[in-house]
Amino acid sequence: MDRTQIEARMKSLLETKGNAGGFIYAEVSNGLIYSTDDVDFEVIYDGCHILSVADSENTAWMNFPLSVVGNGPHKLELPLPSNLDFWWIKSRNVSYRSIHGFATYTFSDDRNTIHGVIDLVLEDGITMIGGFYVTRA
């Protein structure tokens, strides 16, 4: 997905509830506590895409490979393989790409539930540590 498509989904998600239930919670080293239950969860091609929106200034975009399903937990190291979209966080209306870190997660066999923890270093040395549980509604 390109940035325009992600922004369009973000706008739609701000106007209505997403197509998923669950939460994403993280502590960010710039002082932000990122917490949301407005989540959009799609399985497209070879990836599981999660867009979460706390408010118009605080969003997160993550992508997980579909090749790793069931029998978790699995660990995904960043930087991501070239076939996956980058991860990004928008904090206080400033966008950051995920530079390195990892996600440890479990993705259900039916591809309807994903949960785990994240420990990321973003651009400018900002860190983000948290967890998530998302299920398709």
Secondary structure, DSSP 8 states (H G I E B T S, - for coil): --HHHHHHHHHHHHHS--SEEEEEEEEETTS-EEEE--EEEEEETTEEEEEEEEETTEEEEEEEETTS-SS--EEEEES--TTS---EEEETTEEEEEEEEEEEEEE-TTS-EEEEEEEEEEGGG-EEEEEEEEEE-
